[in-house]
């Protein structure tokens, strides 16, 4: 069973609000990822990190930002939420240095911006 | 470029039927890894299997089996005697062995929604 946690599970928020989606893992994994999943199911990588103080943008352009100050914590922030940000956000982690290691996923945060 | 194609968007079967989910991939790497994940209605992605590019042995785990064929770049997943609890979205994914800063990231297919009716 994976030890990666996302909070909140569900969030409904008004346009213009600042929000932070939390992601924490207790497995000591160096690699962490944020994926955005639209209702059409497809997963898009929006951010990733290979360790503390390392963050990179993924394939899908996103107005969100991330930080990695501690190994176990990889929060995602939207400074000003818009309806176009409505989506499910999935956080994942995997071990660094082990080729082909599977990623473990959190349960996701379903965000609705009204 | 890496790409994973799951041509079946939705599949519906009746309980106890066998069902195969197709996955076709593209990569220029000689070393790569293939995965299947299950996403139940609760939302998290659950890891099912990993296969590396040098191991073409098919694998069976209970009612699940996987058929990896490099010649056709396919990694298909079969559920035997399906059950209602198998209803979920299933994702096929590919990761490359080594390429700079993107080491280890997963490229996902669009997913196949499987519905098993009682």
Interface residues (C-beta under 8 A of the other chain):
Chain A: X2 X9 X31 X33 X40 X41 X42 X43 X45 X48 X50 X56 X58 X88 X90 X92 X94 X96 X99 X100 X101 X102 X103 X104 X105 X106 X107 X108 X110
Chain B: X31 X32 X33 X35 X37 X42 X43 X44 X45 X46 X47 X50 X52 X89 X91 X95 X97 X98 X101 X102 X103 X104 X105 X106 X108 X110 X111 X113
